[in-house]
Amino acid sequence: MGEANVRKQFLFTNRADDLYPLLTTIISFIVGEIEVTDDIEFKLKVILMELLTNSLKHSGTEEAAIEVALNANGFVITKCDSGKPLQFNSDAGELALSVNQSYLENNVFDIYGDTTCSLKGRVNSAHGISFFVVDNDEPAGGEEFKKQLVEHYGLIIIAKAADKFEYRFDRNKNVNKFIITIFTPYR
């Protein structure tokens, strides 16, 4: 998305009491730097709430780093932690982020679906996925998708609110990165 004009890091202690104060601090920083519409501010709140909640529930670590980078095209929010790599169940069995791409037709796999939408992942590399949502006219998946609702509904929320949503796992550093991009002009 280009070089960041402004970049700031925040530390989340993965404690429930710290979630909302950090969320408001990050939003205050962003709206203090750029003009955002009410729609963008709402998306920010939803995205940050889900990122921080997922960190609290799933990372298994004492802290996570949140970085906000602003540039001429918008901003990128990156959450990093050293927890377990993201894993999914799919028709090919359990899918860890060391994926065998031959399992995946066109490098796209279903993560969750219901009568309204389906969350899909597109494999970018052996350790990277882009998430996207497809609106459904009919229910997707079946019983296995219904079992995944609780685990992956937050990913749907983020994917629907973001312009771009990616996950990467750095095996050498044992770091999970969730990268969210929102396009809005930086002034």
trRosetta pair geometry for C-beta under 8 A, 3 or more apart (Angstrom, degrees):
i j d omega theta_ij theta_ji phi_ij phi_ji
1 71 6.2 148 127 52 100 134
1 73 5.3 -139 -174 67 96 134
1 74 6.9 -80 -169 56 138 91
1 76 6.0 169 35 -48 148 120
1 181 6.0 176 -63 -134 143 129
2 71 4.8 -180 91 145 106 154
2 72 6.3 -38 97 39 157 96
2 73 6.0 124 22 3 127 118
3 71 6.2 144 90 -115 42 134
4 7 4.4 71 123 -60 149 103
4 69 3.7 -86 -102 -167 136 102
4 70 6.2 85 -157 55 88 40
4 71 5.1 -107 -115 -59 40 100
4 76 7.7 -97 -87 36 111 108
5 70 5.8 -57 57 100 91 83
5 71 5.2 135 -6 -114 87 55
5 72 7.0 97 -30 -42 126 67
5 186 6.2 165 32 133 136 149
6 33 5.5 -140 76 -150 163 145
6 69 7.4 165 89 -153 52 44
6 70 4.4 3 58 50 97 110
6 186 7.9 -173 21 -163 104 137
7 67 6.6 -1 -171 -176 94 103
7 68 7.1 173 -149 89 48 53
7 69 4.6 -2 -107 -108 90 79
7 70 7.4 -158 -71 22 47 67
8 29 5.9 -115 69 -179 154 147
8 67 7.2 170 87 -151 38 60
8 68 5.4 -6 58 56 85 95
9 65 5.9 -22 -164 -169 111 104
9 66 7.0 144 -159 79 57 49
9 67 4.9 -27 -100 -99 76 80
9 68 8.0 -179 -84 20 30 66
10 22 6.1 132 160 -160 133 104
10 25 6.7 144 -126 104 138 120
10 26 5.7 -83 -15 -81 163 101
10 65 7.3 142 75 -163 48 55
10 66 4.4 -19 63 65 100 102
10 67 7.6 -178 21 -80 70 33
10 68 7.4 36 -5 -7 108 100
11 63 5.8 -10 -174 -170 96 127
11 64 7.7 151 -159 78 52 41
11 65 6.1 -30 -104 -105 63 64
11 66 7.6 -165 -76 22 16 79
12 18 6.5 153 -155 117 67 121
12 19 7.6 44 -151 -102 114 57
12 22 5.5 97 -102 178 87 174
12 52 5.9 -155 -135 -128 153 94
12 55 6.0 64 103 109 144 156
12 63 6.2 152 82 -159 54 68
12 64 4.6 -13 61 60 110 88
12 65 7.5 -165 19 -81 82 15
12 66 6.0 67 -23 -18 110 110
12 79 7.9 -8 17 -140 137 105
13 18 4.9 75 43 29 105 167
13 62 6.9 -34 -166 162 63 73
13 63 5.4 -34 -118 -101 38 89
14 18 7.9 16 34 59 15 125
14 55 5.8 -119 -102 137 90 98
14 56 5.4 161 -155 -105 69 58
14 59 6.4 -112 -108 61 136 125
14 61 6.3 161 -34 88 160 65
14 62 5.9 -166 42 -178 126 24
14 63 5.8 -138 -4 -91 101 31
14 64 6.2 99 -60 -6 98 94
15 18 4.6 74 69 8 92 109
15 19 7.6 -140 94 -32 49 77
15 56 7.6 -160 -26 -120 2 105
16 19 5.7 -32 -158 -7 40 119
16 56 6.2 87 -79 -152 67 146
17 21 7.9 12 146 6 62 116
18 21 6.0 -69 -155 50 48 108
18 22 5.6 43 155 -22 82 113
19 22 6.3 -71 -155 38 21 105
19 23 6.3 23 155 -22 63 110
19 49 7.7 69 167 -134 113 62
19 52 4.9 137 -142 141 92 133
19 53 7.0 58 -144 -72 143 64
19 56 6.5 -29 -80 -52 124 142
20 23 5.4 -51 -144 34 35 117
20 24 6.4 29 160 -14 67 104
21 24 6.1 -59 -149 39 30 105
21 25 6.3 33 153 -22 65 108
22 25 5.4 -54 -146 36 34 115
22 26 6.3 33 158 -18 68 104
22 52 6.6 155 83 -113 123 145
22 66 7.5 122 165 22 122 146
23 26 6.1 -58 -150 36 26 107
23 27 6.4 21 156 -13 63 109
23 45 6.8 68 174 -138 118 67
23 48 4.8 138 -131 126 88 127
23 49 6.1 35 -117 -76 145 67
23 52 6.3 -101 -68 1 99 156
24 27 5.8 -55 -142 41 33 109
24 28 6.1 38 156 -23 66 107
25 28 5.8 -55 -147 36 27 113
25 29 6.5 31 152 -22 62 104
26 29 5.6 -52 -153 32 32 114
26 30 6.6 28 153 -16 65 105
26 44 7.9 -161 116 173 101 111
26 48 5.9 172 79 -125 140 147
26 66 6.4 -45 -97 121 141 142
26 68 6.3 151 -158 -44 97 138
26 77 7.9 65 176 -125 136 122
27 30 5.8 -55 -148 37 34 109
27 31 6.1 18 161 -6 70 109
27 41 6.8 77 -159 -153 116 86
27 44 5.5 125 -110 127 96 130
27 45 6.4 17 -85 -78 143 76
27 48 6.9 -120 -54 10 95 160
28 31 6.3 -60 -137 46 26 99
28 32 5.9 32 158 -25 62 114
29 32 5.7 -65 -150 36 23 114
29 33 6.6 12 157 -13 62 112
29 68 6.5 137 105 57 128 155
30 33 6.0 -69 -154 39 29 104
30 34 6.4 -39 174 40 69 96
30 36 6.8 23 134 -25 105 142
30 44 6.4 -156 71 -137 158 152
30 68 6.2 -114 -76 -171 97 151
30 70 7.3 157 -132 -74 75 122
30 75 6.6 -84 -134 -11 114 178
31 34 7.2 -78 -122 67 29 60
31 35 7.8 45 -152 -124 67 28
31 36 5.6 -89 -104 26 82 112
31 41 6.5 30 -79 -104 125 112
33 70 5.6 -163 128 -14 141 171
33 186 7.6 -20 137 -148 100 98
34 70 6.0 -172 -32 -149 127 137
34 75 7.2 -156 19 -42 151 123
34 184 7.0 122 144 107 139 111
34 185 7.8 179 -160 105 120 52
34 186 5.1 -76 -102 -127 129 65
34 187 6.2 125 -134 29 75 75
35 187 6.2 12 12 24 100 128
36 40 4.0 -120 -173 89 104 126
36 41 5.1 130 111 -55 122 82
36 44 7.2 24 161 -22 164 136
36 184 6.2 55 -117 134 81 162
37 40 4.8 98 51 7 77 99
37 41 7.0 -140 95 -3 42 87
37 184 7.6 -144 7 -134 92 137
38 41 5.6 -56 -147 39 33 112
38 42 6.3 37 153 -21 66 104
39 42 5.8 -53 -150 34 29 111
39 43 6.5 30 151 -18 63 105
40 43 5.5 -52 -148 36 34 113
40 44 6.4 42 150 -24 65 102
40 182 6.5 122 -146 165 99 140
40 184 5.5 28 -112 -67 152 158
41 44 5.5 -47 -150 31 33 118
41 45 6.6 36 152 -20 63 102
42 45 5.8 -53 -153 33 33 112
42 46 6.4 29 153 -16 66 107
43 46 5.8 -57 -147 39 32 110
43 47 6.0 30 157 -18 68 110
43 161 4.2 160 -149 -172 89 103
43 162 7.4 147 177 -71 118 44
43 182 6.5 137 113 -112 135 139
44 47 5.9 -59 -143 39 26 109
44 48 6.0 18 163 -12 65 112
44 182 7.5 -70 -75 -12 80 166
45 48 6.1 -60 -142 42 24 105
45 49 6.0 26 159 -22 63 111
46 49 5.9 -56 -145 35 25 112
46 50 6.4 19 159 -13 62 109
46 157 5.9 -131 168 166 110 110
46 158 7.7 -176 128 -89 91 51
46 161 5.0 -176 88 -84 126 160
47 50 6.1 -63 -151 40 26 106
47 51 6.2 25 155 -18 66 110
47 77 6.6 121 132 57 130 151
47 157 7.8 -172 -89 127 48 91
47 158 5.4 89 -126 -125 76 80
47 161 5.1 -148 -60 100 94 137
47 162 6.2 96 -105 -62 131 95
47 180 5.6 139 -168 174 136 167
47 182 7.9 -128 -18 -49 164 124
48 51 5.6 -53 -140 38 32 112
48 52 6.0 24 164 -12 67 110
48 66 7.8 50 -133 -147 94 150
48 77 7.2 -101 -82 -170 82 161
49 52 6.3 -62 -145 42 23 104
49 53 6.0 22 157 -18 63 114
50 53 5.7 -55 -137 41 28 111
50 54 6.0 30 161 -20 64 108
50 154 4.2 159 -156 -164 106 98
50 155 7.9 169 168 -64 133 28
50 157 5.1 178 -76 86 151 124
50 158 5.1 -144 94 -57 146 98
51 54 6.0 -58 -149 37 24 109
51 55 6.4 27 152 -21 61 107
51 66 7.2 101 128 -109 137 115
51 77 7.2 -115 -44 133 167 126
51 79 4.8 172 -174 -37 120 152
51 158 7.0 96 -57 -99 80 133
51 178 6.2 -175 -127 93 102 142
51 180 7.4 -100 -68 -14 132 138
52 55 5.5 -51 -149 33 33 115
52 56 6.4 36 152 -21 64 105
52 64 7.9 -177 -121 66 59 136
52 66 7.8 -24 -78 -67 90 138
52 79 7.9 -152 -69 -114 51 143
53 56 5.6 -53 -149 36 32 114
53 57 6.2 18 157 -9 67 112
53 154 6.4 -149 84 -116 117 145
54 57 5.9 -62 -139 46 29 103
54 58 5.4 -25 -179 25 69 119
54 59 7.6 87 131 -37 67 89
54 154 5.4 177 -65 119 109 155
54 178 7.7 76 88 -42 143 166
55 58 7.1 -72 -114 53 14 78
55 59 4.8 3 -157 -17 59 130
55 61 8.0 -58 -172 54 87 97
55 64 4.4 -80 -150 -7 139 158
55 79 6.3 -118 -66 176 124 136
55 81 5.9 156 -135 -49 98 146
56 59 7.6 36 -25 20 10 101
58 83 6.6 119 128 138 70 160
58 84 7.8 -99 165 53 84 98
59 64 5.9 -139 -77 -68 173 119
59 81 4.2 -46 -143 142 134 160
59 82 7.8 74 -179 55 105 42
59 83 3.5 -153 -166 -37 60 145
59 84 7.9 175 -154 26 36 66
59 176 7.3 -144 -121 45 93 139
60 83 4.6 122 44 -132 87 106
60 84 6.3 47 27 -6 136 94
61 64 6.6 114 79 -63 121 77
61 81 5.0 179 35 -174 142 108
61 82 5.4 113 -97 58 147 77
61 83 4.9 -118 -20 -63 104 86
63 81 7.6 -170 107 -121 44 91
64 79 5.7 15 161 -174 125 94
64 80 6.5 168 -166 81 77 44
64 81 4.1 -42 -109 -76 95 104
65 79 7.2 160 84 -154 50 47
65 80 4.7 -8 58 56 99 99
65 81 7.5 173 20 -71 67 55
66 77 6.7 -13 -170 -170 94 92
66 78 7.2 157 -156 82 46 50
66 79 5.3 -15 -101 -100 75 75
67 76 7.9 4 106 107 91 89
67 77 7.3 162 82 -154 51 44
67 78 4.6 -7 55 57 99 100
67 80 7.5 26 -3 -2 105 108
68 75 6.2 -1 -172 -178 86 125
68 76 7.5 160 -153 82 43 50
68 77 5.6 -11 -102 -103 73 74
69 75 6.3 162 83 -155 49 72
69 76 4.7 -6 57 55 102 96
69 78 7.5 25 0 -1 107 108
70 74 7.7 -108 -143 138 63 29
70 75 4.7 -27 -100 -98 65 101
70 186 5.1 135 168 -117 97 136
71 74 7.2 4 61 53 73 39
71 75 7.3 148 19 -92 63 50
71 186 5.7 -173 115 10 20 152
72 185 7.0 -20 178 -149 57 67
72 186 5.2 -108 -106 48 24 105
73 183 5.7 -48 161 -135 88 84
73 185 7.3 -43 -133 -103 23 46
73 186 7.1 -2 32 -1 25 101
74 163 7.4 25 123 24 173 145
74 181 6.6 88 96 179 130 79
74 182 5.1 -148 174 101 129 58
74 183 4.1 -128 -36 -128 148 30
74 184 4.5 93 -114 31 91 56
74 185 7.3 -26 -69 -51 62 18
74 186 6.7 -159 -73 -39 13 92
75 181 7.5 179 96 -146 39 54
75 182 5.8 0 59 57 79 92
75 184 7.2 -22 6 46 87 95
75 186 7.2 112 -57 -76 84 113
76 179 6.4 -11 -171 -168 108 90
76 180 6.9 154 -158 80 56 49
76 181 5.1 -20 -102 -98 81 74
76 182 8.0 178 -83 22 37 64
77 179 7.6 159 83 -154 49 42
77 180 4.6 -10 59 60 95 105
77 182 7.8 28 -3 0 101 102
78 177 5.9 -18 -166 -163 104 98
78 178 7.0 156 -154 78 50 51
78 179 5.0 -6 -105 -105 86 74
78 180 7.6 -171 -75 24 41 67
79 177 7.3 152 77 -153 48 46
79 178 4.6 -3 53 53 99 104
80 175 5.4 -5 -165 -175 105 111
80 176 6.7 159 -149 80 51 56
80 177 5.3 -12 -97 -98 83 73
80 178 8.0 -163 -69 23 40 67
81 175 7.3 156 79 -151 25 66
81 176 5.3 -11 60 53 77 105
82 173 7.8 -100 -110 141 98 79
82 174 5.3 52 -155 116 89 96
82 175 5.8 -42 -94 -97 68 61
82 176 7.4 180 -94 11 17 82
83 176 6.0 -30 55 5 82 133
84 87 7.6 -39 139 -10 112 107
85 96 6.1 72 97 -171 125 92
85 97 4.7 -124 170 31 127 117
85 98 7.8 59 114 -23 167 81
85 169 4.6 26 -124 -122 108 154
85 176 6.4 166 -115 -85 49 102
86 97 5.8 69 63 -42 79 123
86 129 7.7 -101 86 28 137 134
86 167 5.6 -17 19 167 154 151
86 169 7.0 -149 22 -58 85 120
86 176 6.6 111 -27 -134 91 125
87 94 6.1 5 175 -179 118 99
87 95 6.5 159 -164 82 67 52
87 96 4.8 -27 -109 -102 100 64
87 97 7.1 -111 -83 -19 58 76
88 94 7.4 159 88 -159 39 54
88 95 4.5 -15 67 60 88 106
88 109 7.3 142 100 111 145 130
88 111 5.5 -80 -139 -124 141 88
88 121 7.0 -163 -14 -2 164 149
88 148 7.9 35 -153 -135 84 136
88 152 7.7 49 -118 -81 100 136
89 93 7.3 -74 -148 166 69 29
89 94 5.6 -39 -101 -100 67 59
89 95 7.0 159 -108 12 13 84
89 144 6.7 -125 117 -177 122 115
89 148 6.7 -147 51 -83 105 118
90 93 7.0 -4 63 50 70 28
90 94 7.9 118 22 -124 70 14
90 95 4.9 27 8 -22 116 129
90 103 7.8 111 91 143 131 125
90 109 4.9 -23 -129 179 151 129
90 110 6.5 137 -134 64 95 70
90 111 7.5 -51 -86 -95 97 46
91 109 7.8 -151 27 -150 89 100
91 110 7.5 58 -14 45 101 107
92 95 6.2 69 74 -74 108 104
92 100 7.9 -151 164 63 143 101
92 103 3.9 68 -137 -176 157 127
92 104 7.1 -74 -22 -65 152 67
92 109 7.3 -72 11 -123 117 135
95 99 5.8 18 -168 -108 96 102
95 103 7.5 -162 -106 99 107 148
95 109 6.7 135 -77 114 173 168
96 99 7.1 -170 78 -69 49 62
97 126 7.6 100 157 147 66 56
97 127 5.3 69 150 -135 106 57
97 128 7.7 75 -165 -41 114 23
97 129 7.1 -107 -119 -19 102 110
97 167 7.5 -112 -104 122 139 113
97 169 4.6 109 106 13 149 140
98 126 5.9 15 -144 169 56 99
98 127 6.9 -1 -90 -81 59 80
98 171 7.7 60 -82 -81 109 132
99 103 6.9 -113 -179 45 92 119
99 104 6.8 18 162 -19 131 131
99 123 5.7 -113 74 -116 149 136
99 126 6.4 -165 45 -147 69 54
100 103 5.0 83 86 -12 92 106
101 104 5.7 -67 -158 41 51 106
101 107 6.0 -15 -152 -101 103 88
101 123 5.8 -167 -111 107 95 156
101 126 7.5 -89 -38 -91 105 68
103 109 7.9 15 115 -84 98 130
104 107 5.2 65 113 -119 123 29
104 108 6.5 157 174 44 108 27
104 109 5.1 -77 -124 -54 110 103
104 123 5.8 114 76 -4 163 133
105 108 6.8 -43 86 53 69 79
107 122 5.8 56 121 -166 96 68
107 123 4.2 -116 -167 49 95 95
107 124 8.0 113 165 -61 135 27
108 120 5.6 8 -174 173 100 123
108 121 7.0 163 -151 84 53 46
108 122 5.1 -21 -97 -100 79 73
108 123 7.6 -137 -69 6 32 77
109 120 6.7 162 81 -158 35 76
109 121 5.3 -13 59 58 86 95
109 123 7.5 51 -1 -34 103 99
110 113 6.1 -43 -164 -22 117 118
110 118 6.1 -54 -136 -176 97 121
110 119 7.7 100 -166 80 58 56
110 120 5.9 -46 -103 -105 46 78
110 140 6.7 -158 -144 156 136 124
110 141 6.0 180 152 -85 145 103
110 145 7.2 -52 149 -94 122 111
111 118 7.9 135 48 173 68 75
111 119 4.5 -55 66 102 112 100
111 120 6.3 174 5 -107 91 22
111 121 5.5 85 -47 -21 116 101
111 131 7.6 -28 5 -128 152 99
111 148 6.8 -161 157 152 64 149
111 152 5.4 -169 147 -163 111 159
111 155 6.9 -57 125 94 152 146
112 118 7.0 179 95 -152 46 56
112 119 4.6 23 51 38 87 111
112 141 7.4 -43 -160 -39 32 163
112 145 5.4 124 -149 -159 51 83
112 148 4.5 -143 -95 105 99 119
112 149 6.3 131 -157 -88 131 46
112 151 7.9 -178 -70 73 134 84
112 152 4.3 177 -25 86 140 133
112 153 7.2 -109 126 -71 165 53
112 155 7.6 127 21 66 127 114
112 156 6.6 -86 77 -52 125 118
113 117 6.9 -126 -136 115 69 40
113 118 3.5 -9 -101 -107 108 86
113 119 7.0 -153 -68 22 61 61
113 136 6.3 100 -168 -55 108 147
113 139 7.1 124 129 -179 101 57
113 140 2.8 -48 140 76 152 120
113 141 4.4 153 52 -11 110 116
113 145 4.7 -46 48 -155 73 149
114 117 6.9 18 52 49 78 52
114 118 7.9 173 20 -80 44 57
114 136 7.3 -176 86 40 42 146
114 139 6.4 -41 -174 -133 38 82
114 140 7.0 -32 -6 39 13 86
114 145 6.9 -175 -66 136 58 120
114 146 7.4 91 -97 -94 91 70
114 149 7.1 51 -58 -98 123 112
115 136 6.3 -149 178 92 27 123
115 138 7.4 -64 -134 -179 67 24
115 139 4.9 -35 -84 -82 67 78
116 135 7.0 -57 166 -144 60 72
116 136 6.2 96 115 45 14 97
117 133 5.1 9 173 -177 133 105
117 134 6.4 156 -160 80 78 42
117 135 5.2 -48 -100 -108 86 44
117 136 5.6 -175 -96 0 22 92
117 156 6.7 131 94 -154 125 124
117 160 7.6 49 135 -79 174 121
118 133 7.0 157 77 -155 44 59
118 134 4.9 -12 56 58 96 95
118 136 5.7 93 -23 -56 91 114
118 140 4.4 13 -82 29 119 170
118 141 7.3 151 -119 -30 109 106
118 145 8.0 -59 -123 -140 88 140
119 131 6.4 -15 -170 -164 96 105
119 132 7.8 157 -153 84 54 32
119 133 5.7 -30 -98 -99 60 77
119 152 6.0 -157 64 149 154 122
119 155 5.8 90 -162 105 153 107
119 156 4.7 -106 -68 -84 123 86
119 159 6.2 137 -129 30 97 156
120 131 7.2 148 80 -155 46 56
120 132 5.6 -23 65 67 94 79
120 133 7.4 160 18 -97 79 25
120 134 6.2 33 -7 -5 123 109
121 129 4.4 -20 -167 -167 112 126
121 130 7.2 143 -159 71 58 41
121 131 5.8 -32 -101 -98 68 64
122 129 6.6 138 65 -161 43 66
122 130 4.6 -17 58 59 102 94
122 131 7.9 -168 17 -77 77 18
122 132 6.7 25 -12 8 111 112
123 126 8.0 28 -175 -90 113 25
123 128 7.3 108 -166 85 54 60
123 129 6.0 -37 -101 -101 47 75
124 128 4.0 -53 66 107 110 110
124 129 6.4 -171 6 -92 91 18
124 130 5.7 87 -48 -20 115 93
124 166 7.1 2 -9 -142 150 115
124 168 8.0 -54 66 -90 129 91
125 128 4.3 46 39 30 94 107
125 168 7.9 29 51 -125 117 94
127 168 6.1 59 128 -163 88 68
127 169 4.5 -114 -169 62 101 82
127 170 7.2 113 146 -80 146 28
127 171 6.3 -117 -99 -29 150 98
128 166 6.6 -1 -170 -177 98 108
128 167 6.8 172 -147 90 53 55
128 168 4.5 -6 -102 -104 93 81
128 169 7.5 -157 -69 20 54 65
129 166 6.8 165 88 -155 47 62
129 167 4.9 1 56 54 93 99
129 168 8.0 -173 25 -72 58 46
130 164 7.2 -51 -146 -166 111 82
130 165 6.9 118 -163 80 64 56
130 166 5.0 -34 -100 -99 68 82
131 155 5.9 -132 -139 175 159 104
131 158 7.3 57 82 92 147 101
131 159 4.4 -104 125 -93 113 122
131 165 4.5 -41 56 96 104 111
131 166 7.3 -170 9 -89 77 29
131 167 7.1 59 -29 -10 104 101
132 159 6.0 173 -119 -170 20 123
132 165 7.6 163 -72 49 51 99
133 156 6.0 88 -97 -148 123 77
133 159 4.8 136 -32 116 101 120
133 160 5.2 -4 13 -74 158 80
136 139 6.8 73 148 -104 146 17
136 140 5.4 -121 -103 -31 145 104
139 142 7.9 102 132 -75 112 38
140 145 6.2 143 102 -103 80 171
141 144 6.2 -117 172 69 109 83
141 145 2.9 80 110 -32 156 136
141 146 7.6 176 103 -23 123 65
142 145 6.0 114 52 12 42 100
142 146 7.6 -82 126 -5 36 97
143 146 5.6 -55 -154 32 38 114
143 147 6.7 40 151 -22 68 101
144 147 5.7 -51 -155 30 37 114
144 148 6.8 32 150 -19 65 107
145 148 5.7 -63 -155 35 36 111
145 149 7.5 65 147 -52 63 79
146 149 6.0 -17 -166 -23 41 114
148 151 5.4 -71 -163 50 61 109
148 152 5.1 4 157 15 98 121
149 152 7.0 -92 -139 52 15 79
149 153 5.5 32 178 -54 64 108
150 153 6.6 -29 -126 -2 16 113
152 155 4.8 -41 -167 31 75 119
152 156 6.6 81 137 -23 80 91
153 156 5.5 -48 -157 30 42 114
153 157 6.6 44 147 -21 68 101
154 157 5.5 -50 -150 33 37 114
154 158 6.5 34 154 -15 67 103
155 158 5.8 -53 -147 39 33 109
155 159 6.1 33 155 -19 66 109
155 165 7.8 146 -166 144 75 144
156 159 5.7 -59 -143 40 29 110
156 160 6.1 25 159 -17 66 108
157 160 6.1 -59 -147 37 25 107
157 161 6.3 13 159 -11 63 114
158 161 6.0 -67 -145 43 29 104
158 162 5.7 13 165 -11 70 118
158 165 5.4 124 130 -126 100 146
158 178 7.8 -32 174 176 164 125
158 180 6.4 -101 -174 -99 108 127
159 162 6.3 -60 -130 42 23 102
159 165 4.8 -116 -101 39 63 151
162 165 4.4 113 71 -58 146 98
162 180 4.6 -114 -111 -155 138 95
162 181 6.4 90 -177 56 105 49
162 182 6.2 -103 -138 -71 64 78
163 181 5.4 -72 70 103 97 85
163 182 5.4 128 3 -121 105 39
163 183 4.9 25 -19 1 174 93
164 179 7.7 -24 117 117 96 91
164 180 7.2 153 85 -158 62 39
164 181 3.9 8 53 47 106 114
165 178 7.6 -11 -168 -175 84 86
165 179 7.4 159 -154 85 38 57
165 180 5.5 2 -107 -108 76 74
165 181 7.7 -143 -63 25 42 72
166 177 7.9 3 108 112 92 94
166 178 7.5 164 87 -157 50 43
166 179 4.5 -11 62 60 97 104
167 176 7.2 -23 -165 -168 95 89
167 177 7.0 154 -157 84 46 58
167 178 5.6 -14 -103 -104 78 66
167 179 7.5 -177 -80 18 28 78
168 176 7.7 151 83 -160 49 44
168 177 4.5 -8 59 59 93 108
168 179 7.0 23 4 -7 104 118
169 175 7.3 167 -154 85 50 46
169 176 5.7 -19 -104 -104 78 62
169 177 7.5 -170 -78 21 31 75
170 173 4.4 8 114 43 123 100
170 174 7.2 -55 90 5 78 12
170 175 4.5 7 47 53 112 93
170 177 7.0 56 -16 -13 100 111
171 174 7.1 20 -161 -75 31 51
